[in-house]
Amino acid sequence: MEILEGSFSEALEVLRGLPEFDPLLSTDHYVERMANKPKLIAIAWVEEKPVGCKIAYDRFEDGTLYSWLGGVIPKYRKMGLAKKLADFQEKWALENGFSAIRFKTLNRHKAMLTFAINNGFQIYSVKPKDEIENYRIELIKDLK
């Protein structure tokens, strides 16, 4: 297995295999949101197949990298790929002048919350929604 910078089409192939992102929005939506901004598209490869990804970009222009989309196809989970992707993203962020990484998730994504907290992220905001499992949880990790 290896982690490399890749293309949005490779990441899209991974995202289509993630039940958490069903349904996906149009490709144009994703591409337009990152247009003309520093960005990272990291791909986890196993046996020449893209099986995980991390998409991050300079959304807020405040020194933080916004880790927007990502995940590992269920069949390839529990192999350490999420950690390798996160480490790759952190290294890239530091090399490109970012001081922190932040992202948001939903309260129902317990595995993502546990992974993030175990990886040094801290919750800085909770935004209520209709049901408690849909509450938006925002996390940040200082890289310095």
C-alpha positions as a printed NumPy array, in Angstrom:
array([[  0.   ,   0.   ,   0.   ],
       [  1.132,   3.536,  -0.7  ],
       [ -0.152,   7.096,  -0.428],
       [  0.411,   9.465,  -3.352],
       [ -0.965,  12.765,  -4.564],
       [ -3.577,  12.026,  -7.178],
       [ -6.374,  13.376,  -9.314],
       [ -9.93 ,  14.274,  -8.471],
       [-11.164,  11.494, -10.79 ],
       [ -9.199,   8.943,  -8.728],
       [-10.648,  10.386,  -5.521],
       [-14.136,  10.305,  -7.029],
       [-13.694,   6.599,  -7.734],
       [-13.03 ,   6.108,  -4.01 ],
       [-15.878,   8.386,  -2.888],
       [-18.325,   6.366,  -4.985],
       [-17.378,   3.326,  -2.887],
       [-18.072,   5.024,   0.46 ],
       [-21.549,   4.458,   1.901],
       [-21.19 ,   7.667,   3.947],
       [-21.258,   9.729,   0.723],
       [-24.315,   8.229,  -0.899],
       [-25.504,  10.094,  -2.858],
       [-22.631,  12.17 ,  -4.199],
       [-23.22 ,  15.647,  -5.544],
       [-22.292,  16.57 ,  -9.11 ],
       [-18.601,  16.521, -10.001],
       [-18.849,  20.22 , -10.902],
       [-19.877,  21.041,  -7.327],
       [-16.681,  19.532,  -5.929],
       [-14.368,  20.952,  -8.589],
       [-15.821,  24.483,  -8.389],
       [-15.486,  24.589,  -4.611],
       [-11.735,  23.985,  -4.79 ],
       [-11.032,  26.031,  -7.924],
       [ -8.068,  28.388,  -7.707],
       [ -7.207,  27.346,  -4.143],
       [ -4.231,  25.405,  -2.806],
       [ -5.403,  21.813,  -2.472],
       [ -4.341,  18.287,  -1.704],
       [ -5.835,  15.165,  -3.202],
       [ -4.167,  12.187,  -1.547],
       [ -4.933,   8.665,  -2.731],
       [ -4.311,   5.389,  -0.899],
       [ -3.395,   2.613,  -3.333],
       [ -3.604,  -1.124,  -2.679],
       [ -2.657,  -3.495,  -5.49 ],
       [ -2.804,  -0.659,  -8.056],
       [ -6.364,   0.245,  -7.032],
       [ -7.418,   3.531,  -5.366],
       [ -9.115,   2.502,  -2.112],
       [ -8.88 ,   5.606,   0.068],
       [ -8.599,   9.348,  -0.302],
       [ -8.261,  12.68 ,   1.499],
       [ -9.321,  15.892,  -0.201],
       [ -8.336,  19.128,   1.515],
       [ -8.095,  22.747,   0.446],
       [ -7.552,  26.282,   1.696],
       [-11.233,  27.039,   2.278],
       [-10.941,  29.786,   4.895],
       [ -7.624,  31.432,   3.904],
       [ -6.707,  31.724,   7.594],
       [ -3.739,  29.36 ,   7.822],
       [ -5.876,  26.262,   8.374],
       [ -6.246,  23.463,   5.858],
       [ -9.847,  22.3  ,   5.525],
       [ -9.969,  18.504,   5.309],
       [-13.138,  18.294,   3.272],
       [-13.78 ,  14.791,   1.971],
       [-12.22 ,  11.423,   2.459],
       [-12.45 ,   7.887,   3.603],
       [-11.492,   4.314,   2.917],
       [-13.636,   1.818,   1.017],
       [-15.178,  -0.538,   3.636],
       [-13.398,  -3.655,   2.361],
       [-10.029,  -1.936,   2.996],
       [-10.73 ,  -0.484,   6.435],
       [ -8.807,  -1.607,   9.532],
       [ -5.547,  -1.722,   7.529],
       [ -4.151,   1.581,   8.805],
       [ -4.891,   3.457,   5.581],
       [ -6.847,   6.258,   7.276],
       [ -3.887,   6.945,   9.568],
       [ -1.451,   6.903,   6.652],
       [ -3.673,   9.34 ,   4.736],
       [ -3.943,  11.602,   7.792],
       [ -0.16 ,  11.566,   8.292],
       [  0.394,  12.348,   4.601],
       [ -2.062,  15.243,   4.835],
       [ -0.375,  16.656,   7.956],
       [  3.066,  16.521,   6.35 ],
       [  1.729,  18.204,   3.201],
       [ -0.037,  20.889,   5.267],
       [  3.141,  21.754,   7.178],
       [  5.235,  21.803,   3.992],
       [  2.709,  24.182,   2.425],
       [  2.553,  26.67 ,   5.285],
       [ -0.6  ,  25.603,   7.119],
       [ -0.62 ,  25.785,  10.92 ],
       [ -3.667,  23.606,  11.59 ],
       [ -6.134,  21.216,   9.997],
       [ -9.839,  21.393,  10.595],
       [-12.897,  19.525,   9.429],
       [-16.491,  18.828,  10.304],
       [-18.431,  15.625,  10.577],
       [-21.802,  14.427,  11.775],
       [-22.451,  13.052,  15.244],
       [-23.553,   9.744,  13.686],
       [-20.06 ,   9.088,  12.286],
       [-18.68 ,   7.674,  15.54 ],
       [-15.691,   5.943,  13.949],
       [-14.579,   9.222,  12.364],
       [-14.971,  11.099,  15.651],
       [-13.013,   8.469,  17.562],
       [-10.272,   8.403,  14.919],
       [ -9.963,  12.191,  14.93 ],
       [ -9.809,  12.519,  18.719],
       [ -7.268,   9.7  ,  18.946],
       [ -5.238,  11.511,  16.264],
       [ -5.004,  14.763,  18.254],
       [ -8.034,  16.704,  17.029],
       [-10.156,  18.712,  19.437],
       [-13.833,  19.596,  19.151],
       [-14.303,  23.36 ,  18.897],
       [-17.932,  23.66 ,  17.819],
       [-21.173,  21.676,  17.824],
       [-24.023,  22.882,  15.627],
       [-27.449,  21.418,  16.399],
       [-29.575,  20.131,  13.542],
       [-32.923,  18.374,  13.347],
       [-31.872,  15.165,  15.111],
       [-28.963,  14.633,  17.493],
       [-27.233,  12.184,  15.122],
       [-27.156,  14.977,  12.5  ],
       [-25.451,  17.538,  14.756],
       [-22.399,  18.996,  12.996],
       [-19.205,  18.586,  14.982],
       [-16.221,  20.738,  14.022],
       [-12.713,  19.665,  14.984],
       [ -9.242,  21.192,  14.727],
       [ -5.652,  20.031,  15.144],
       [ -2.788,  22.446,  15.702],
       [  0.262,  21.375,  13.694],
       [  2.848,  23.63 ,  15.333]])
